[in-house]
Structures are given as C-alpha cells and as structure tokens.
Amino acid sequence: MKEYSVKRISEKTLPIYSPVWDEIQEVQIDTFPWKGYYEGIRTKVKAVHSDYGITVHFETDERPLAAHMRADNEEVCCDSCVEFFLRPEDEERYINLEINPLRVIYCGFGTRDMRARVKLQIEKEKFLVSSLIQEGKWVLQLTVPYDFWRQFFGEVPGVIRGNFYKCGDETGHEHYACWSPVQWEFPRFHLPEYFGKLILE
C-alpha cells in the first residue's frame, strides 16, 4: 500500500501559482493497470492541508485536452479528468471527486456498490477549484473542506485513505491511471480497498 505525507500549512490553502508548491513532495499517478489503453500521459499530484481542508494539486501533460461536460455531476470522466477519492480507514463508504479542465465537478458518495452510490450537490465555491491550462500542461487544484468531510464521517483523523486518478473515457486517447495500484480485470476506480494512506502531518 502506498503512503503519502501531507504537509500542514498555516494558510487556508495555497494559490495555484504559489511557489510553495515547488517545495511540496509530489507523487506520480503512473500505474496503468489495464493494457490496451493509452499510457503516454504523465501526471503528478501534491497535497497540503490546513484547518480548512485538504488541497490537492494535479499537473498533467495530457494533450489534446477534452472538455465537453458543462454542468456539475455530469459524467466528467468522459473528458480529460483528474480524480480524488477519500474515506476514513475504518469506513467502506467514500467520497469521489472528479474534475475536468472547465472546473466541472462530479461528486459521489457511498460504497463500492454502484447501485448504492448517490450524487452530491455541493457548495462548489467552498472547494476553491482552480484550473490553469498552459503550453504543454494542465494544472488543476481543489480543496476538500473538512466541514464537508465531517458531514459524513465526523472528526478528521490523522490518516485518511485515498487514491488519485487520471482518466479520459472519450478523449480519443482513452486512458486510466492511478497512484495506488488497483487489481481488477477491467478499468474500475471504485475499489476503496486499494486506496493508499494519506498521513496528515
């Protein structure tokens, strides 16, 4: 199981442009568990946390980008998409957040049984989503407020189970990558037993 130490900061979050990101440890979303899909995309992610919440900062070299979904809770996994799934260590239920380059968010909650999962209507402004498209890279950042976490799981523990993903079902270069490896016969990210450990410093 992979582990990542999430640095604590005194600010609410870091701006997407902040030079402090250069000092934060990164991990690679570099496991492509399913053969036959495009594996040429390189994506890294960094995270920090504060009293407000946990901020994740993705950077990918995916080109060309696809962004067709315009409304929150549409199937943004069909677009160029980065994803963050998280849960407590002792819980089967988890939150999944999926975001495209237009800052469109899909948010779900429940167990790995897809019939039991529900879409959540979130207060999007509280997630502080930023998207920056530059020559050769796309940077996406969002903050998961701890108040949001507490609605489902209570107080925030010192260790969160989670996974980071990069995908794009209908991009013309269909791809599926994860940070913490998944073992399944076909592309499926909704397997919380394979989440890694996020250790909150």
Salt bridges, closest charged atoms under 4 A:
GLU26 OE1 - LYS44 NZ 3.49
ASP30 OD1 - LYS2 NZ 3.87
GLU39 OE2 - LYS35 NZ 3.75
ASP51 OD1 - ARG8 NH2 2.22
GLU59 OE2 - LYS44 NZ 3.97
GLU59 OE1 - LYS137 NZ 3.88
GLU62 OE1 - LYS166 NZ 2.69
GLU62 OE2 - HIS173 NE2 2.70
ASP72 OD1 - LYS124 NZ 3.05
GLU89 OE2 - LYS197 NZ 3.74
GLU91 OE2 - ARG93 NH2 2.71
ASP113 OD1 - ARG115 NE 3.08
GLU123 OE2 - LYS126 NZ 3.25
ASP147 OD1 - ARG150 NH1 2.87
GLU155 OE2 - ARG150 NE 3.38
GLU193 OE2 - ARG112 NH1 2.52
